[in-house]
Amino acid sequence: MVKFFPYFLFFIGLQVSAQQFTRKDSLRGGFSLERTSYDVQRYDLNITIDPEKKSIVGYNDITFKILNTASQIQVDLFENMKIDSIVFEGKQLNYKREFGAVFISFEKPLTVDELNKKIRFYYSGNPLIANYPPWDGGFVFKSDSQDKPWIGVAVQGTGASLWYPVKDSQHDEPDLGATIKVAVPNGLMNVSNGRFIGSEDLKNGYTRWDWEVKNPINNYDITINVADYAHLHDTHNGLDLDYYVLRENEEKAKQHFEEVKPMLDCFESKFGKYPFAEDGYKLVETSYLGMEHQSAVAYGNKYRKGYMGSDISGTGIGMLFDYITIHESGHEWFGNSITSKDIADMWIHEGFTTYSESVFVECLYGYEKAMEYINGQKNRISNKAPIIGTYGVNDKGSNDMYYKGALLLNTLRHIVNDDPKWWQILLKYSETYRHKIIDTETVIAFFNTETNRNLSPIFEQYLKHKNIPELDVEIRKKEVKFRWHTDVTNFSMPVVLLVNDTEIRLEATNDWQSYKIKKTKEAVKFDSNRFLIKVNYN
């Protein structure tokens, strides 16, 4: 994610306090019977956007399968958006609204069978406008240099129901994909997810642009991008690459986006084939910084290296690549393909994707540069709150999910201490959970099995507690004593003791241990680059 780019809040001081959750939070983030009794099969969205009125009117066809007998289901739509009608089998349905939840009642209970059901949800209104996209969710109404409308949307965290009716939870994606049909004033184009399947002049001053997604898709990934775009097409190893950019940037984009090809080579070698080949790969220029919209990645870094022209790692290595291209594309594997059931587990998206940045660096520039880059990100970690949030209440947890999450993975790599095995594990993880919705316990169980080691206490310390492991060290003339100081009991993790040019790998626990040495105090230290730890020398 980023999108609502929580991770980019590193420059805003984080305020951590006890949070009180409400009924509204439970409706938005919970797993009630009205949500779990049905499984979404596809969304077919058909809307008109009026740039002058900043309005939407249209409908969403929601095709679903009944999992448990239900007389009522929950669909979500922000309170400020108007419900025009909800139609099922030719009849209008009754409904009631509670905050952003719409409880739809059927005349007779729907029972489990092999036939899919479909409601048509008509709606209209002025969607919430983002003041600071992508960090706060909403529509973005801007103009290009020719004063033509340039419209986008970024809703991660805030919710896709901000602009269309949807089961607004990550635990259910449309299994059969979606169509996104958007009518905009003539002379403009809309670019959405998946493949372009045609356009139609509606003879009323508007043209409708139709797109189809074949794969399951996160509801926050479904997107619109409206502008007077130029279209660039390329291919790489059989994968279609499409770039939609403002016309004034066409030549610039041709050169700048060449970076996509080595990125794809790298990620496919480490994480497996691009997960959405049927839908193609796209970068779409946006007026906001970026978002991992599946198969239509939002790009707004203004053709600069780094993150908005700077290096977030502080090492200089971040200026070797375009941060937004690499990070947001990494989400195609982690976040879009592998999705967390609850946003409390969003580290599954952000930790792995932030780690993918250093993977890209390693592919192009080697291990040492990758280690320098990822360790440079330590200064972005706050350690003020646990990474994992509260389940069931739409709570994404701490922004440490990004950099601390990535450095947790770097720590796991060096616990494994066998690079061919590590890359094999990471590839198997990506392929095992390809197009699946999982949770933290699934991740932990997988890595426990593949490493043949109980990593649960390590995951627990890094994810569920705010503090990183601290290694207490006492150095005497011929002895080094050491132990872990952690919130988790029975904590065990390797450390590397450096004695001049010699590396000694030791297994540290919560109990004091000692290692005999012959060198002076100044020649002895513990490596804190391969592991995210704090070393306290006494």
MARFILUM-547203 format. One record per residue (C-alpha): residue number from 0; x, y, z. Coordinates in steps of 0.1 Angstrom, whole numbers, plus 5000, padded with zeros to 4 digits. Layout:
N
<resi NUM, X X, Y Y, Z Z>
...
//
This chain:
538
<resi 0, X 5000, Y 5000, Z 5000>
<resi 1, X 5007, Y 5032, Z 5005>
<resi 2, X 4982, Y 5050, Z 4990>
<resi 3, X 4966, Y 5063, Z 5017>
<resi 4, X 5002, Y 5060, Z 5021>
<resi 5, X 5004, Y 5054, Z 5057>
<resi 6, X 5041, Y 5047, Z 5055>
<resi 7, X 5049, Y 5081, Z 5043>
<resi 8, X 5039, Y 5096, Z 5075>
<resi 9, X 5075, Y 5094, Z 5087>
<resi 10, X 5077, Y 5131, Z 5086>
<resi 11, X 5046, Y 5138, Z 5106>
<resi 12, X 5053, Y 5128, Z 5143>
<resi 13, X 5033, Y 5098, Z 5153>
<resi 14, X 5009, Y 5102, Z 5182>
<resi 15, X 5002, Y 5070, Z 5200>
<resi 16, X 4974, Y 5067, Z 5225>
<resi 17, X 4948, Y 5042, Z 5237>
<resi 18, X 4922, Y 5040, Z 5210>
<resi 19, X 4885, Y 5037, Z 5217>
<resi 20, X 4866, Y 5017, Z 5191>
<resi 21, X 4830, Y 5022, Z 5182>
<resi 22, X 4800, Y 5005, Z 5166>
<resi 23, X 4810, Y 5023, Z 5134>
<resi 24, X 4845, Y 5007, Z 5135>
<resi 25, X 4830, Y 4972, Z 5140>
<resi 26, X 4806, Y 4976, Z 5111>
<resi 27, X 4835, Y 4987, Z 5089>
<resi 28, X 4861, Y 4962, Z 5100>
<resi 29, X 4841, Y 4933, Z 5114>
<resi 30, X 4830, Y 4899, Z 5101>
<resi 31, X 4793, Y 4898, Z 5109>
<resi 32, X 4769, Y 4872, Z 5096>
<resi 33, X 4755, Y 4898, Z 5072>
<resi 34, X 4790, Y 4899, Z 5056>
<resi 35, X 4802, Y 4863, Z 5059>
<resi 36, X 4769, Y 4847, Z 5047>
<resi 37, X 4777, Y 4856, Z 5011>
<resi 38, X 4808, Y 4855, Z 4988>
<resi 39, X 4812, Y 4881, Z 4961>
<resi 40, X 4818, Y 4866, Z 4927>
<resi 41, X 4822, Y 4898, Z 4906>
<resi 42, X 4816, Y 4935, Z 4905>
<resi 43, X 4803, Y 4952, Z 4873>
<resi 44, X 4805, Y 4989, Z 4878>
<resi 45, X 4789, Y 5014, Z 4854>
<resi 46, X 4791, Y 5051, Z 4863>
<resi 47, X 4793, Y 5086, Z 4849>
<resi 48, X 4817, Y 5111, Z 4863>
<resi 49, X 4809, Y 5148, Z 4859>
<resi 50, X 4842, Y 5168, Z 4865>
<resi 51, X 4824, Y 5201, Z 4869>
<resi 52, X 4800, Y 5189, Z 4895>
<resi 53, X 4825, Y 5165, Z 4910>
<resi 54, X 4798, Y 5139, Z 4910>
<resi 55, X 4791, Y 5102, Z 4903>
<resi 56, X 4759, Y 5086, Z 4891>
<resi 57, X 4754, Y 5050, Z 4881>
<resi 58, X 4752, Y 5015, Z 4895>
<resi 59, X 4772, Y 4985, Z 4906>
<resi 60, X 4760, Y 4950, Z 4898>
<resi 61, X 4771, Y 4927, Z 4926>
<resi 62, X 4771, Y 4890, Z 4918>
<resi 63, X 4774, Y 4868, Z 4948>
<resi 64, X 4771, Y 4832, Z 4961>
<resi 65, X 4752, Y 4824, Z 4993>
<resi 66, X 4773, Y 4805, Z 5018>
<resi 67, X 4748, Y 4804, Z 5047>
<resi 68, X 4710, Y 4810, Z 5046>
<resi 69, X 4705, Y 4848, Z 5048>
<resi 70, X 4676, Y 4871, Z 5047>
<resi 71, X 4698, Y 4902, Z 5050>
<resi 72, X 4733, Y 4911, Z 5038>
<resi 73, X 4756, Y 4941, Z 5044>
<resi 74, X 4770, Y 4962, Z 5016>
<resi 75, X 4789, Y 4994, Z 5023>
<resi 76, X 4785, Y 5029, Z 5010>
<resi 77, X 4796, Y 5061, Z 5027>
<resi 78, X 4768, Y 5080, Z 5044>
<resi 79, X 4771, Y 5111, Z 5021>
<resi 80, X 4764, Y 5091, Z 4990>
<resi 81, X 4728, Y 5086, Z 4980>
<resi 82, X 4711, Y 5053, Z 4975>
<resi 83, X 4688, Y 5056, Z 4945>
<resi 84, X 4675, Y 5020, Z 4946>
<resi 85, X 4686, Y 4984, Z 4950>
<resi 86, X 4670, Y 4959, Z 4926>
<resi 87, X 4669, Y 4921, Z 4929>
<resi 88, X 4651, Y 4899, Z 4904>
<resi 89, X 4632, Y 4929, Z 4890>
<resi 90, X 4620, Y 4942, Z 4924>
<resi 91, X 4633, Y 4970, Z 4946>
<resi 92, X 4646, Y 4958, Z 4980>
<resi 93, X 4642, Y 4974, Z 5014>
<resi 94, X 4672, Y 4985, Z 5032>
<resi 95, X 4684, Y 5004, Z 5063>
<resi 96, X 4715, Y 5024, Z 5068>
<resi 97, X 4738, Y 5025, Z 5098>
<resi 98, X 4768, Y 5047, Z 5094>
<resi 99, X 4785, Y 5034, Z 5062>
<resi 100, X 4768, Y 5000, Z 5064>
<resi 101, X 4737, Y 4993, Z 5042>
<resi 102, X 4717, Y 4963, Z 5054>
<resi 103, X 4697, Y 4949, Z 5025>
<resi 104, X 4666, Y 4928, Z 5032>
<resi 105, X 4652, Y 4901, Z 5008>
<resi 106, X 4616, Y 4891, Z 5007>
<resi 107, X 4625, Y 4855, Z 5013>
<resi 108, X 4657, Y 4841, Z 5028>
<resi 109, X 4683, Y 4832, Z 5003>
<resi 110, X 4695, Y 4796, Z 5006>
<resi 111, X 4727, Y 4779, Z 4997>
<resi 112, X 4726, Y 4766, Z 4961>
<resi 113, X 4748, Y 4765, Z 4930>
<resi 114, X 4732, Y 4795, Z 4914>
<resi 115, X 4748, Y 4830, Z 4917>
<resi 116, X 4726, Y 4859, Z 4928>
<resi 117, X 4729, Y 4895, Z 4916>
<resi 118, X 4717, Y 4928, Z 4929>
<resi 119, X 4719, Y 4961, Z 4910>
<resi 120, X 4728, Y 4989, Z 4934>
<resi 121, X 4719, Y 5024, Z 4919>
<resi 122, X 4736, Y 5053, Z 4936>
<resi 123, X 4747, Y 5089, Z 4931>
<resi 124, X 4764, Y 5118, Z 4949>
<resi 125, X 4796, Y 5137, Z 4954>
<resi 126, X 4823, Y 5115, Z 4968>
<resi 127, X 4846, Y 5126, Z 4995>
<resi 128, X 4875, Y 5146, Z 4981>
<resi 129, X 4910, Y 5139, Z 4994>
<resi 130, X 4928, Y 5169, Z 5009>
<resi 131, X 4962, Y 5153, Z 5010>
<resi 132, X 4962, Y 5122, Z 4987>
<resi 133, X 4972, Y 5095, Z 4989>
<resi 134, X 4975, Y 5098, Z 5027>
<resi 135, X 4939, Y 5107, Z 5032>
<resi 136, X 4915, Y 5088, Z 5011>
<resi 137, X 4892, Y 5103, Z 4985>
<resi 138, X 4887, Y 5115, Z 4950>
<resi 139, X 4913, Y 5138, Z 4934>
<resi 140, X 4900, Y 5165, Z 4911>
<resi 141, X 4930, Y 5184, Z 4895>
<resi 142, X 4938, Y 5199, Z 4861>
<resi 143, X 4968, Y 5193, Z 4838>
<resi 144, X 4989, Y 5220, Z 4823>
<resi 145, X 4964, Y 5225, Z 4795>
<resi 146, X 4937, Y 5231, Z 4821>
<resi 147, X 4920, Y 5198, Z 4812>
<resi 148, X 4905, Y 5176, Z 4840>
<resi 149, X 4929, Y 5152, Z 4857>
<resi 150, X 4910, Y 5129, Z 4881>
<resi 151, X 4920, Y 5100, Z 4902>
<resi 152, X 4910, Y 5082, Z 4934>
<resi 153, X 4930, Y 5067, Z 4963>
<resi 154, X 4911, Y 5050, Z 4991>
<resi 155, X 4932, Y 5025, Z 5009>
<resi 156, X 4924, Y 5026, Z 5046>
<resi 157, X 4896, Y 5051, Z 5042>
<resi 158, X 4876, Y 5026, Z 5022>
<resi 159, X 4864, Y 5018, Z 4986>
<resi 160, X 4828, Y 5024, Z 4998>
<resi 161, X 4838, Y 5061, Z 4997>
<resi 162, X 4829, Y 5060, Z 4960>
<resi 163, X 4811, Y 5028, Z 4951>
<resi 164, X 4788, Y 5002, Z 4969>
<resi 165, X 4810, Y 4972, Z 4978>
<resi 166, X 4816, Y 4947, Z 5006>
<resi 167, X 4843, Y 4970, Z 5020>
<resi 168, X 4865, Y 4944, Z 5036>
<resi 169, X 4897, Y 4928, Z 5024>
<resi 170, X 4885, Y 4893, Z 5034>
<resi 171, X 4864, Y 4890, Z 5002>
<resi 172, X 4875, Y 4897, Z 4967>
<resi 173, X 4854, Y 4891, Z 4936>
<resi 174, X 4865, Y 4857, Z 4925>
<resi 175, X 4856, Y 4862, Z 4889>
<resi 176, X 4870, Y 4897, Z 4885>
<resi 177, X 4852, Y 4929, Z 4876>
<resi 178, X 4843, Y 4953, Z 4849>
<resi 179, X 4847, Y 4990, Z 4853>
<resi 180, X 4828, Y 5011, Z 4828>
<resi 181, X 4832, Y 5049, Z 4833>
<resi 182, X 4817, Y 5076, Z 4811>
<resi 183, X 4836, Y 5109, Z 4810>
<resi 184, X 4833, Y 5141, Z 4789>
<resi 185, X 4844, Y 5136, Z 4753>
<resi 186, X 4881, Y 5144, Z 4748>
<resi 187, X 4890, Y 5126, Z 4780>
<resi 188, X 4899, Y 5090, Z 4787>
<resi 189, X 4894, Y 5068, Z 4817>
<resi 190, X 4919, Y 5042, Z 4825>
<resi 191, X 4910, Y 5015, Z 4850>
<resi 192, X 4922, Y 4980, Z 4860>
<resi 193, X 4927, Y 4951, Z 4836>
<resi 194, X 4923, Y 4952, Z 4799>
<resi 195, X 4907, Y 4978, Z 4777>
<resi 196, X 4876, Y 4962, Z 4761>
<resi 197, X 4862, Y 4992, Z 4742>
<resi 198, X 4847, Y 5026, Z 4743>
<resi 199, X 4814, Y 5040, Z 4732>
<resi 200, X 4803, Y 5075, Z 4723>
<resi 201, X 4771, Y 5080, Z 4743>
<resi 202, X 4760, Y 5109, Z 4720>
<resi 203, X 4754, Y 5131, Z 4750>
<resi 204, X 4788, Y 5147, Z 4752>
<resi 205, X 4803, Y 5117, Z 4771>
<resi 206, X 4822, Y 5086, Z 4761>
<resi 207, X 4822, Y 5055, Z 4781>
<resi 208, X 4855, Y 5036, Z 4786>
<resi 209, X 4852, Y 4999, Z 4795>
<resi 210, X 4878, Y 4978, Z 4813>
<resi 211, X 4878, Y 4942, Z 4825>
<resi 212, X 4897, Y 4924, Z 4852>
<resi 213, X 4900, Y 4887, Z 4850>
<resi 214, X 4916, Y 4881, Z 4884>
<resi 215, X 4903, Y 4886, Z 4919>
<resi 216, X 4910, Y 4921, Z 4930>
<resi 217, X 4911, Y 4941, Z 4963>
<resi 218, X 4882, Y 4965, Z 4965>
<resi 219, X 4906, Y 4994, Z 4973>
<resi 220, X 4925, Y 4986, Z 4942>
<resi 221, X 4896, Y 4992, Z 4918>
<resi 222, X 4903, Y 5026, Z 4903>
<resi 223, X 4896, Y 5053, Z 4878>
<resi 224, X 4921, Y 5077, Z 4861>
<resi 225, X 4906, Y 5104, Z 4840>
<resi 226, X 4928, Y 5127, Z 4818>
<resi 227, X 4938, Y 5134, Z 4782>
<resi 228, X 4963, Y 5105, Z 4783>
<resi 229, X 4988, Y 5094, Z 4757>
<resi 230, X 4992, Y 5056, Z 4755>
<resi 231, X 5026, Y 5038, Z 4753>
<resi 232, X 5027, Y 5001, Z 4747>
<resi 233, X 5056, Y 4976, Z 4751>
<resi 234, X 5061, Y 4940, Z 4759>
<resi 235, X 5086, Y 4921, Z 4780>
<resi 236, X 5089, Y 4883, Z 4780>
<resi 237, X 5054, Y 4880, Z 4767>
<resi 238, X 5039, Y 4904, Z 4793>
<resi 239, X 5020, Y 4935, Z 4780>
<resi 240, X 5033, Y 4967, Z 4794>
<resi 241, X 5011, Y 4998, Z 4790>
<resi 242, X 5018, Y 5033, Z 4802>
<resi 243, X 4992, Y 5061, Z 4803>
<resi 244, X 5008, Y 5094, Z 4807>
<resi 245, X 5000, Y 5131, Z 4802>
<resi 246, X 5008, Y 5140, Z 4766>
<resi 247, X 5035, Y 5165, Z 4776>
<resi 248, X 5054, Y 5136, Z 4794>
<resi 249, X 5052, Y 5111, Z 4766>
<resi 250, X 5089, Y 5112, Z 4755>
<resi 251, X 5101, Y 5114, Z 4791>
<resi 252, X 5081, Y 5084, Z 4801>
<resi 253, X 5095, Y 5062, Z 4773>
<resi 254, X 5129, Y 5065, Z 4788>
<resi 255, X 5121, Y 5066, Z 4824>
<resi 256, X 5099, Y 5035, Z 4824>
<resi 257, X 5126, Y 5013, Z 4810>
<resi 258, X 5133, Y 5006, Z 4846>
<resi 259, X 5102, Y 4984, Z 4847>
<resi 260, X 5119, Y 4956, Z 4827>
<resi 261, X 5148, Y 4949, Z 4851>
<resi 262, X 5124, Y 4952, Z 4880>
<resi 263, X 5101, Y 4926, Z 4865>
<resi 264, X 5131, Y 4903, Z 4859>
<resi 265, X 5142, Y 4907, Z 4895>
<resi 266, X 5108, Y 4902, Z 4911>
<resi 267, X 5099, Y 4873, Z 4889>
<resi 268, X 5131, Y 4855, Z 4897>
<resi 269, X 5126, Y 4860, Z 4935>
<resi 270, X 5088, Y 4860, Z 4939>
<resi 271, X 5075, Y 4841, Z 4908>
<resi 272, X 5057, Y 4851, Z 4877>
<resi 273, X 5039, Y 4884, Z 4876>
<resi 274, X 5006, Y 4875, Z 4893>
<resi 275, X 4982, Y 4893, Z 4869>
<resi 276, X 4995, Y 4885, Z 4834>
<resi 277, X 4959, Y 4880, Z 4821>
<resi 278, X 4952, Y 4916, Z 4830>
<resi 279, X 4986, Y 4931, Z 4819>
<resi 280, X 5009, Y 4955, Z 4837>
<resi 281, X 5002, Y 4993, Z 4836>
<resi 282, X 5016, Y 5025, Z 4851>
<resi 283, X 4991, Y 5053, Z 4850>
<resi 284, X 5003, Y 5089, Z 4857>
<resi 285, X 4984, Y 5105, Z 4886>
<resi 286, X 4985, Y 5139, Z 4902>
<resi 287, X 4991, Y 5122, Z 4936>
<resi 288, X 5022, Y 5103, Z 4945>
<resi 289, X 5012, Y 5067, Z 4939>
<resi 290, X 4991, Y 5036, Z 4948>
<resi 291, X 4993, Y 4999, Z 4941>
<resi 292, X 4961, Y 4997, Z 4921>
<resi 293, X 4962, Y 4962, Z 4907>
<resi 294, X 4973, Y 4961, Z 4870>
<resi 295, X 4969, Y 4999, Z 4869>
<resi 296, X 4996, Y 5011, Z 4893>
<resi 297, X 4992, Y 5048, Z 4901>
<resi 298, X 5025, Y 5067, Z 4893>
<resi 299, X 5030, Y 5103, Z 4905>
<resi 300, X 5067, Y 5106, Z 4912>
<resi 301, X 5073, Y 5131, Z 4884>
<resi 302, X 5099, Y 5109, Z 4866>
<resi 303, X 5124, Y 5114, Z 4894>
<resi 304, X 5147, Y 5089, Z 4911>
<resi 305, X 5142, Y 5083, Z 4948>
<resi 306, X 5111, Y 5092, Z 4967>
<resi 307, X 5099, Y 5126, Z 4954>
<resi 308, X 5136, Y 5133, Z 4945>
<resi 309, X 5151, Y 5123, Z 4978>
<resi 310, X 5165, Y 5091, Z 4993>
<resi 311, X 5145, Y 5077, Z 5023>
<resi 312, X 5173, Y 5055, Z 5033>
<resi 313, X 5198, Y 5083, Z 5037>
<resi 314, X 5225, Y 5062, Z 5020>
<resi 315, X 5224, Y 5076, Z 4985>
<resi 316, X 5214, Y 5041, Z 4972>
<resi 317, X 5177, Y 5051, Z 4971>
<resi 318, X 5186, Y 5076, Z 4943>
<resi 319, X 5195, Y 5047, Z 4920>
<resi 320, X 5159, Y 5039, Z 4912>
<resi 321, X 5124, Y 5054, Z 4911>
<resi 322, X 5109, Y 5045, Z 4945>
<resi 323, X 5073, Y 5047, Z 4934>
<resi 324, X 5077, Y 5024, Z 4904>
<resi 325, X 5095, Y 4998, Z 4924>
<resi 326, X 5075, Y 4999, Z 4957>
<resi 327, X 5041, Y 5001, Z 4942>
<resi 328, X 5048, Y 4974, Z 4916>
<resi 329, X 5062, Y 4952, Z 4944>
<resi 330, X 5026, Y 4953, Z 4958>
<resi 331, X 5014, Y 4933, Z 4928>
<resi 332, X 5030, Y 4903, Z 4946>
<resi 333, X 5025, Y 4915, Z 4982>
<resi 334, X 4991, Y 4931, Z 4989>
<resi 335, X 4974, Y 4925, Z 4956>
<resi 336, X 4982, Y 4889, Z 4950>
<resi 337, X 4987, Y 4880, Z 4987>
<resi 338, X 4962, Y 4899, Z 5007>
<resi 339, X 4956, Y 4902, Z 5044>
<resi 340, X 4922, Y 4893, Z 5057>
<resi 341, X 4921, Y 4921, Z 5082>
<resi 342, X 4939, Y 4955, Z 5078>
<resi 343, X 4953, Y 4949, Z 5113>
<resi 344, X 4977, Y 4925, Z 5094>
<resi 345, X 4987, Y 4951, Z 5068>
<resi 346, X 5023, Y 4944, Z 5075>
<resi 347, X 5017, Y 4914, Z 5052>
<resi 348, X 5013, Y 4940, Z 5024>
<resi 349, X 5038, Y 4967, Z 5035>
<resi 350, X 5066, Y 4948, Z 5052>
<resi 351, X 5071, Y 4924, Z 5023>
<resi 352, X 5068, Y 4952, Z 4997>
<resi 353, X 5092, Y 4975, Z 5015>
<resi 354, X 5116, Y 4945, Z 5017>
<resi 355, X 5112, Y 4941, Z 4979>
<resi 356, X 5129, Y 4975, Z 4975>
<resi 357, X 5161, Y 4960, Z 4989>
<resi 358, X 5156, Y 4929, Z 4968>
<resi 359, X 5156, Y 4951, Z 4937>
<resi 360, X 5188, Y 4968, Z 4949>
<resi 361, X 5204, Y 4934, Z 4954>
<resi 362, X 5194, Y 4922, Z 4920>
<resi 363, X 5210, Y 4952, Z 4903>
<resi 364, X 5238, Y 4963, Z 4926>
<resi 365, X 5246, Y 4933, Z 4949>
<resi 366, X 5242, Y 4922, Z 4985>
<resi 367, X 5263, Y 4948, Z 5002>
<resi 368, X 5244, Y 4977, Z 4986>
<resi 369, X 5211, Y 4960, Z 4995>
<resi 370, X 5222, Y 4957, Z 5032>
<resi 371, X 5233, Y 4993, Z 5033>
<resi 372, X 5200, Y 5004, Z 5018>
<resi 373, X 5177, Y 4984, Z 5041>
<resi 374, X 5197, Y 4993, Z 5072>
<resi 375, X 5195, Y 5029, Z 5062>
<resi 376, X 5157, Y 5026, Z 5067>
<resi 377, X 5161, Y 5020, Z 5105>
<resi 378, X 5158, Y 5057, Z 5111>
<resi 379, X 5122, Y 5055, Z 5098>
<resi 380, X 5112, Y 5031, Z 5127>
<resi 381, X 5094, Y 5047, Z 5156>
<resi 382, X 5090, Y 5017, Z 5180>
<resi 383, X 5060, Y 5035, Z 5196>
<resi 384, X 5033, Y 5009, Z 5190>
<resi 385, X 5030, Y 4973, Z 5178>
<resi 386, X 5029, Y 4967, Z 5141>
<resi 387, X 4997, Y 4946, Z 5143>
<resi 388, X 4965, Y 4965, Z 5150>
<resi 389, X 4933, Y 4955, Z 5167>
<resi 390, X 4913, Y 4929, Z 5147>
<resi 391, X 4877, Y 4934, Z 5136>
<resi 392, X 4876, Y 4972, Z 5139>
<resi 393, X 4893, Y 4985, Z 5108>
<resi 394, X 4926, Y 4993, Z 5127>
<resi 395, X 4957, Y 4991, Z 5106>
<resi 396, X 4982, Y 4992, Z 5134>
<resi 397, X 5015, Y 5011, Z 5134>
<resi 398, X 5032, Y 5025, Z 5104>
<resi 399, X 5063, Y 5005, Z 5116>
<resi 400, X 5046, Y 4979, Z 5093>
<resi 401, X 5068, Y 4993, Z 5065>
<resi 402, X 5104, Y 4995, Z 5076>
<resi 403, X 5103, Y 4974, Z 5108>
<resi 404, X 5084, Y 4948, Z 5088>
<resi 405, X 5111, Y 4948, Z 5061>
<resi 406, X 5139, Y 4946, Z 5086>
<resi 407, X 5121, Y 4917, Z 5103>
<resi 408, X 5123, Y 4898, Z 5070>
<resi 409, X 5160, Y 4908, Z 5067>
<resi 410, X 5164, Y 4894, Z 5102>
<resi 411, X 5147, Y 4861, Z 5092>
<resi 412, X 5170, Y 4858, Z 5062>
<resi 413, X 5201, Y 4859, Z 5085>
<resi 414, X 5185, Y 4835, Z 5110>
<resi 415, X 5182, Y 4811, Z 5081>
<resi 416, X 5218, Y 4819, Z 5072>
<resi 417, X 5216, Y 4801, Z 5039>
<resi 418, X 5208, Y 4825, Z 5009>
<resi 419, X 5197, Y 4798, Z 4984>
<resi 420, X 5174, Y 4784, Z 5010>
<resi 421, X 5161, Y 4818, Z 5019>
<resi 422, X 5152, Y 4827, Z 4983>
<resi 423, X 5136, Y 4793, Z 4979>
<resi 424, X 5114, Y 4800, Z 5009>
<resi 425, X 5104, Y 4834, Z 4997>
<resi 426, X 5095, Y 4821, Z 4963>
<resi 427, X 5075, Y 4793, Z 4978>
<resi 428, X 5057, Y 4817, Z 5000>
<resi 429, X 5047, Y 4839, Z 4971>
<resi 430, X 5036, Y 4810, Z 4950>
<resi 431, X 5018, Y 4791, Z 4978>
<resi 432, X 4996, Y 4821, Z 4986>
<resi 433, X 4993, Y 4835, Z 4951>
<resi 434, X 4958, Y 4851, Z 4948>
<resi 435, X 4949, Y 4842, Z 4984>
<resi 436, X 4937, Y 4860, Z 5015>
<resi 437, X 4957, Y 4851, Z 5046>
<resi 438, X 4965, Y 4863, Z 5081>
<resi 439, X 4996, Y 4866, Z 5103>
<resi 440, X 4992, Y 4831, Z 5118>
<resi 441, X 4993, Y 4816, Z 5083>
<resi 442, X 5026, Y 4835, Z 5076>
<resi 443, X 5042, Y 4824, Z 5109>
<resi 444, X 5031, Y 4787, Z 5103>
<resi 445, X 5046, Y 4788, Z 5068>
<resi 446, X 5080, Y 4802, Z 5079>
<resi 447, X 5081, Y 4778, Z 5109>
<resi 448, X 5076, Y 4748, Z 5086>
<resi 449, X 5100, Y 4760, Z 5059>
<resi 450, X 5128, Y 4769, Z 5082>
<resi 451, X 5122, Y 4739, Z 5105>
<resi 452, X 5125, Y 4763, Z 5134>
<resi 453, X 5100, Y 4778, Z 5159>
<resi 454, X 5100, Y 4814, Z 5149>
<resi 455, X 5068, Y 4822, Z 5167>
<resi 456, X 5084, Y 4841, Z 5196>
<resi 457, X 5105, Y 4861, Z 5171>
<resi 458, X 5074, Y 4871, Z 5151>
<resi 459, X 5055, Y 4879, Z 5183>
<resi 460, X 5082, Y 4902, Z 5196>
<resi 461, X 5086, Y 4922, Z 5164>
<resi 462, X 5049, Y 4923, Z 5154>
<resi 463, X 5029, Y 4924, Z 5187>
<resi 464, X 5052, Y 4944, Z 5209>
<resi 465, X 5066, Y 4979, Z 5202>
<resi 466, X 5102, Y 4972, Z 5213>
<resi 467, X 5128, Y 4953, Z 5193>
<resi 468, X 5149, Y 4926, Z 5210>
<resi 469, X 5177, Y 4941, Z 5231>
<resi 470, X 5209, Y 4922, Z 5236>
<resi 471, X 5225, Y 4929, Z 5270>
<resi 472, X 5263, Y 4925, Z 5268>
<resi 473, X 5290, Y 4925, Z 5294>
<resi 474, X 5326, Y 4923, Z 5281>
<resi 475, X 5354, Y 4913, Z 5303>
<resi 476, X 5391, Y 4908, Z 5294>
<resi 477, X 5386, Y 4872, Z 5283>
<resi 478, X 5348, Y 4867, Z 5283>
<resi 479, X 5317, Y 4881, Z 5266>
<resi 480, X 5284, Y 4876, Z 5285>
<resi 481, X 5252, Y 4881, Z 5266>
<resi 482, X 5214, Y 4876, Z 5269>
<resi 483, X 5182, Y 4888, Z 5252>
<resi 484, X 5160, Y 4913, Z 5270>
<resi 485, X 5125, Y 4909, Z 5254>
<resi 486, X 5088, Y 4912, Z 5261>
<resi 487, X 5084, Y 4876, Z 5250>
<resi 488, X 5095, Y 4848, Z 5273>
<resi 489, X 5116, Y 4819, Z 5261>
<resi 490, X 5130, Y 4841, Z 5233>
<resi 491, X 5159, Y 4826, Z 5213>
<resi 492, X 5176, Y 4841, Z 5182>
<resi 493, X 5211, Y 4839, Z 5167>
<resi 494, X 5236, Y 4867, Z 5170>
<resi 495, X 5269, Y 4872, Z 5153>
<resi 496, X 5299, Y 4881, Z 5175>
<resi 497, X 5327, Y 4899, Z 5156>
<resi 498, X 5361, Y 4895, Z 5171>
<resi 499, X 5384, Y 4915, Z 5148>
<resi 500, X 5379, Y 4898, Z 5114>
<resi 501, X 5364, Y 4866, Z 5128>
<resi 502, X 5327, Y 4859, Z 5130>
<resi 503, X 5313, Y 4837, Z 5157>
<resi 504, X 5276, Y 4827, Z 5154>
<resi 505, X 5259, Y 4822, Z 5187>
<resi 506, X 5224, Y 4813, Z 5198>
<resi 507, X 5213, Y 4838, Z 5225>
<resi 508, X 5184, Y 4833, Z 5249>
<resi 509, X 5169, Y 4852, Z 5278>
<resi 510, X 5194, Y 4835, Z 5301>
<resi 511, X 5230, Y 4848, Z 5305>
<resi 512, X 5256, Y 4829, Z 5285>
<resi 513, X 5293, Y 4835, Z 5280>
<resi 514, X 5319, Y 4831, Z 5253>
<resi 515, X 5356, Y 4830, Z 5260>
<resi 516, X 5378, Y 4854, Z 5240>
<resi 517, X 5415, Y 4863, Z 5238>
<resi 518, X 5411, Y 4898, Z 5223>
<resi 519, X 5407, Y 4932, Z 5239>
<resi 520, X 5374, Y 4949, Z 5246>
<resi 521, X 5378, Y 4973, Z 5217>
<resi 522, X 5380, Y 4944, Z 5192>
<resi 523, X 5347, Y 4928, Z 5202>
<resi 524, X 5312, Y 4937, Z 5190>
<resi 525, X 5279, Y 4922, Z 5179>
<resi 526, X 5266, Y 4926, Z 5144>
<resi 527, X 5234, Y 4947, Z 5143>
<resi 528, X 5232, Y 4950, Z 5105>
<resi 529, X 5220, Y 4914, Z 5098>
<resi 530, X 5195, Y 4915, Z 5126>
<resi 531, X 5172, Y 4943, Z 5137>
<resi 532, X 5183, Y 4945, Z 5173>
<resi 533, X 5196, Y 4969, Z 5199>
<resi 534, X 5229, Y 4961, Z 5216>
<resi 535, X 5234, Y 4973, Z 5252>
<resi 536, X 5271, Y 4972, Z 5261>
<resi 537, X 5277, Y 4973, Z 5298>
//
